[in-house]
């Protein structure tokens, strides 16, 4: 999620396009705050960690997937073997292993200070169905007992019916229609749209800044604090509809939900893809 918030806090961009659709009756701020807070609160319960959904990644399908019951660290693996962490593309698998080590060190320190959950923590590997097995095997090789490795898989069909009123807003329709289908373009796009839509509401920006310092708990912080912060500025944002859509999109509201399975035994010399052994 770091890339999203860095882009959001750093990118300036131009105005949105216009639409010929007639304007709808504005949503009362208190109603918007309640709606956004409830939706983020529900979505975070199924969020494996502080990571935007990686668009263009084709998740595995498995009939054995279990619901997300705890948040942890998430590393995505693309079909070309790239490792994605918090919206950032890492150059090597070793960089992914170094990331895991750094998170583990901080997690242990936080647990000792009673500022974070004690180990073991989930370590979610989220592969494209054509991701090479050796990359996944390298990432999980030699993990300490502080980790409980899990494989993220698809968990069904996205349901957006509860956001119908929001999705029908002209500016939201225009923005969603131009969302890139691949990364990192999609994350950068959403960050830019969030920043533009949020202009005029400083309290929400302050929440984003705080969340950068709490990556392991960023999803929970954002789900809890963003909606009240929007209310603190009386929803005086450039486009509260697009901001609301962008937050929900970041939490995966319009993507198939994720579940997890145990990681099967993997060999570094296995030249198959993960989709060839998981069903």
N, C-alpha and C positions, 0 to 999 in steps of 0.2 A: 504493500500500500504506500510505501515511501515515495515511489515515483509519482503516484497520483497526487499526493499532497505537495511534493516539491513543485510539480508543474502547476498545481492550483495556486500556490502562493507566489509563483515566479512569473507566470505567463500573463501577458496582457494581450487582448485581442479586440477585434472590431465588433460592431453590433450584429444582432441576429437579423435574418431575413424577415420579410413581412409576409403576411398571409391575407387572403381575401375573405377568410371565414369570419363571420360576425362574432364579436366579443361576447363571451358568456358572463353571467353574473359572477362577480368576484367572490372567492371563498373567504369567509370571515377568518381572521388571523387565528383566533382560538381554535376554530375547527380545523384549520390546516395544521397547526401545531399538534393537536390531538391525533389527527390522521397520520401525520408523518411519524410521530413518536410511537404509535401503535404498530405501524408497519415495520419500522426499523427494529423495534423490540421483538417482533415475531421473526423477522428475517435473521437476526443475529443468533437466534437459537439453533439455526441450521447452518451457520457459517463456520467452516473449519478453522479459520484463522484470519489474521489481518491481511487479506490479499484480495485484490479485485479479481473478478472472474476473468480468465484468460480467453478472450474471444478468438475463435478460429481453432481452438483446441477441441478435438473430437474425443470426448470422454469415453472410457470403456463402459460397456453395459454388463451388469452382473445381476443375476437373480438372488444373489446372496448378500447384497449390500445392506448394511446396518445404518440406522439414523445417526447423524452427528450428535454425539453426546458430550463432547468436550472440545474446547478450542486448543490449538497448538500451533506449531510452525508448519507452513505449507511451502513445498517446492514443486513447481510444475516442470514437466519434461515434455518438450515439443517433439514432433515427429522427426526433426533433424537432430535431436539429441541435445538441444539447447536447454539450459536450466534457468527457470524464471523464479525469482524470489521477490515478493512484494512489488511486483510490477517492473522489476529490474532484470535485464538479461545479463547473466553471468558468462564470462569468457570461457571458463573451463569447469569440469566436474569438481576439480579440487577447490575452486572458489565456492562451490556449493557446500563442500565438506567443511571449509573454513567458516562459512556462514553458520552451519549447524553447531560447530565448536564454540563460536562467539555467543550464539543464543544460549547454549548450554551453560557457559560460564556465567552469563548475566542471570540466567534463571536460578542457578544455585545461589548466587549472591543475594538475589531478591528473596528467595525462600528463607535464607538464614536471617534476613532482616524482617521476615514476616511481611514482605511487601509483594509477594507473589505466591502462587501455588507451589507446593512441594513436588518434587519428581515422584514418579515418572510422568512425563508429559507425552501427548500424542505427537508424532512426527508424520505429517501427511505428505505422501508423494502423489502428485496428481499428473498422471501421464496421458499424453495423446495415445490413442489405441495403436498407433504405429511407432510409438517411441521405442528406441532400441533397448533391449534388456541390459546390455553391459553398463549403460549410463545409470540405470536405476540400481543395479547391483553395486556399482561403485559408491553411490550416494549412501546406501544403507550398510555397507560393509564396516564392521568394527564398531558399530554404535555401542555406547555405554548403556548400562542398565537404567540410566536416566530417561531413556526414550522408549516409547512404544510405537514402532513404525506401523503405518497403515497406508493402504492404497485407496485413493479416492476414485469412485466410479459414479456413473450417472445414476440418478435415482428416480427418474420419471419424466413428466412433462411440465414445462413451465406453466404457471397459472397467473394470469395478469388481470382476471376479471374484477378483482377488488379495486383496481386502479383505473377503471374504465373512464370515469369522469376526468381524471388527470390526463390520461393518454389522449383524450379527445380535444384537449386544449390546442389551439392552432400552433403556438410556439413550440409546444412539446412534440406535436406531430412532425413539424418541420425539422426539429433537431434530431429526433429519433430516426428519421428517414435517412439522415446523412451520417449516422454512426458507422464508422469503419468496421468491417468484419474480421479484422486481423489485428494482432498486437505487434509493436507497442502503439500503433496508430490509435487504437480504440481508447486506451488509457489516457493518452495525451489529449485526445478529442474531448473526452468527458471532463478532464481537469480544466480545459480551457472554457468549456461551456459552464461548468460550475462557477468558475471565477467570474465570468461575465455576468451570469445570472445573479450572483451573490452581491454584486457591487452595492454598497450602501448599508450592509449589515455586518458591522465589525465584530459583534459577539461570536458569530459563527466562525469567522476567521481565527479568533482566539482559541476556539475549541480545536480547530485543525492544528494549530501550533502546539498545543498541549499534547495532542495525540501522537505527534511525531516523536515525543520523548517516551512514549509508552507503547512501543510497537506491539509487544506481546498482548497488550490489553486494549489496543487501539479500537478494535471493532466494538468492544463493549462500551468504551468511552464515547465513541461517536453515536452509537445507538441510544445511549442514555442522555447525552448532553446537546446534540445538534438541534433537536426540535425545540427544547426550552430556550436555547440561544437565539433561534429564529424568532421566537416569541418576544425575547428581550428587546429586539429592534422593531417590534410591532410588524414583523414580516415585511419591512420596508426594504425589499431587495429589488434589483432591476427586473428580474423575472422569477418570482417565487415558484411558479409552475415548473419551469425548466430546472431550477435548483432541486425541487422535490424529486422530479424524475431522475436527475443525475445521481442523487443519493441512493435512491432505490435501485437504480441500475448498477451502482457500485457494489451494493450488497447482494446482487444476483437475483433481483426480483423477476427479471424477464429471461432468465436462463434456467434450464432444467436443474432441479435441486441435486445436491451431491450427497452420496452415502459413502460408506467405507467397507473394505474387506481386509482381511489379514494379507500381508504381503507374502506371496508364495516363495519357495526357495528359488533363488536366482543364481545363475553362474555368469561370471564376467566373460566367459568365452562363448556364451550362447549368442548366436547371431540372429536369432528370431526377434520379432517385436513382442511387446507385452500383450498385445491383443491376440496373439497366436496361442497363448497359454492361459489366458483368463477368460472365463465365460460366466 
